[in-house]
Amino acid sequence: MALSLAGMANAQTDKTNKLSIEQKADKQTERMKKSLNLTDAQVPLVRDANLKAIQERENLKIEVQNRKKAIQENHKNQLQGILTPEQMKKAEAMMKKKEKKMKRKHKDE
């Protein structure tokens, strides 16, 4: 039972991730319209607010990813100046293994 619920949650997350920003805003607005009994005048204002918030979160997500990549690259460059070529080769293999593990972990969430 727990596995099927987890599978359903993953499927829902996958569907949400494939939606465009506008589709996400529409979906969120529709849920809010129903649960909050929004008036016809409120709906477009709430949609605009939802759209803006979703766009800002997406932009932040991209900024964080780019910053992480820059930090990793800087760390790798520093290690190249410290480690021997043999050690660096092992370190790179360790980093790749960790990266794959993190990708799997995030994919499973």
N, C-alpha and C positions, 0 to 999 in steps of 0.2 A: 504494500500500500504506500509506504513512504517513498519507494522508488518511483512509483507512478506519479505521485504528487510532485516529486522533484523533476521528473521528466516533463510534466505539464508546465511547471514553472519555467524550465529552460526553454520550452517551445514558445511560451508567452514572451519571454525575454528576447528570443531570437526574432519573433515577429515584430516586437517593439523596436528593436535595433534596425530593422530593415525599413521601417517607415521613414518617410521624409520628415523634415522639421515641421512642415505645414500639417502633415497628417498627424503627427504627434500632438500638435497644438489643437487640431480639430477633435481628436479623440479625448484629450484631457478636458477640453471645453464641453464636450457632450456629456461626459461624466459629471462635471460640475453643474451643468445645466439641470440635469436630472436630480442630483443629490441636494442642490441648493435652491432649486426652483427659481432659476434666473429668469428675469423678465427679458422680453425681446430686445429691449434697449441695452440690457447688460451684456447679452451674449457677445456682440462684436467687441466690446471693450475688454471683456474677460479673455476672449480669444487673442486679441492684440497683446495683452499682458502675458498670457501663456506663451505665445510665439516669441516674444522678446526674451522671456526667461529661458526658454529652451535654447534659443540661439546663443544666449550668453553662456549657458552651461556647455554647449557644444564647443564654443570658442575656447572656453577655459580648459576643456578636456584636451583640445589640440595643443594649447600652450603648454600644459603640463607634460604631455607626451614629448613635445619638442625639447623642453627643458631637461627631462629625464635623459633623452638621447645625448644632449650636450654634456651633461654631467658624466654619463658613462664613457663618452668619447674622451673627455678630459682625464678621467681616471685611467683609462687605457693608455693614453699618451704618457701620463706620469709613470705608470708601471713600466713602460718600455724603456724609460730612462733609468730604472732601478734594477729590473730583473735581467737575468741572462736570457739569450734567445731560447734556450731549452725551457727555462722557467716560464717565459712569456708564452710559449706554445702551450704549456700545461694550463696556464692561467686563462688563456683564450678558450681552451676546451671546457674549462670549468664554467666560464661565463656563458658559453653557448648552451651548456647543459642546464644552467640555472634559468636562462632565458626561455628555453623550451618548457621547463617545468612551470614557469610563471604563466606562459601562454596557455598551457593545459589547464592550469588552476583557474584562470580568468574565463576560459571557454566553458568550464564546468559550472561556473557560478550562474 
